[in-house]
Amino acid sequence: MREGMFRNISGCAISGIFSKSGKRFSGKSIIDSIAVMHERSNGLGGGFAAYGIYPEYKDYYAFHIFYESKSAKKECEEFIEEHFDIINLSKIPTRKVPAIKDEPLIWRYFVTPLPTKLADSQLDDKEFVVKCVFRINTRIDGAYVFSSGKNMGVFKAVGFPEDVGRFYRLEEYEGYCFTAHGRYPTNTPGWWGGAHPFSLLDYTVVHNGEISSYDANRRTIEMYGYKCTLKTDTEVIAYIFDYLHRKIGLTLKEICSVIAAPFWSTIESKPQKEREELEYLRNAFASLLITGPFSIIVGFEGGMMALNDRLKLRSMVCGEKDDMFYAASEEAAIRVIQNDLDRIWSPRGGEGVIVTLEGGKA
């Protein structure tokens, strides 16, 4: 049998919807969008990121956690109580969906670092949260924090994405930004933690493609304290964004010029000032260049970005209607929720399309 008949190397679907005015809308739209691309997935992973969904707890970190056992839950909660003030905790609401099986325990915690622990750590609150998340994910067997930002959350599972959306009752949430992923894994197993989006703090990444530079990227990012434990190459992209944006302070446009850097021949043709900037970014962060075919949608507090690899080896379509921005692997995934578009286009390879809220963060 020919390989192409059973291994879809260009599979996976991504979609994103963003309201630049900050208007909140139902998660039903993103379910409808990703469902159109059903054949790009194989049922081994689906997921969503949603922003602006917890306005009543917007000042607290929202931990979404998978547990494989009650003993893991007990140990993890003891750790959380030791380091955080827990404002609220509950099971994440779900409904029975026949296609979603073997679900772990899924809990949600709204927390803030304990002032004494934060002071003793000599870290800012975001770095303190990151350290605690990695501590749980690497040292507490059977516990996995898969979402840890403020006023946002990740919802993912093994299954087709439309089934995952119904499982988590996503249509009952309202936010200003939603992203979605349908997975077709080719080199890694389908498991709940390995579904997209991958997240750290408020950064989330959905990805279609394959990272041939993964080992170099992973070794570099782990030198800065990150831990890649989730058996998939996409995880490293979320950590690269956190490192370059939060820690180093690069702009999103500069980050595009790191991870999807122009070829040297292209850089040499630029005006002097731009050429010098691009040369610096390529040299200073050479090991964070992502090679291989990819299209990604990155969510973050107050914004969203769509980006192709520099050769545009994976599809990406963007559209706009009034204050709404859309990005997806296929035009049909946009048209199904908004057919009357003001503009629709395919970004060039390496060209980041960045949208942010009008007037600042929601």
Secondary structure, 3 states (H helix, E strand, C coil): CCHHHCCCCCCCEEEEEEECCCCCEECHHHHHHHHCCHHHCCCCCEEEEEECCCHHHCCCEEEEEEECCHHHHHHHHHHHHHHEEEEEEEECCCCCCCCCCCCCEEEEEEEEECHHHHHHHCCCHHHHHHHHHHHHHHHCCCEEEEECCECEEEEEECCCHHHHHHHCCHHHCEECEEEEEECCCCCCCCCHHHCCCEEECCEEEEEEECCCCHHHHHHHHHCCCCCCCCCCCCHHHHHHHHHHHHHCCCCHHHHHHHHCCCCHHHHHCCCHHHHHHHHHHHHHCHHHCCCCCEEEEEEECCEEEEEECCCCCCCCEEEEECCEEEEECCHHHHHCCCCCCCEEECCCCCCCEEEECCCCCC
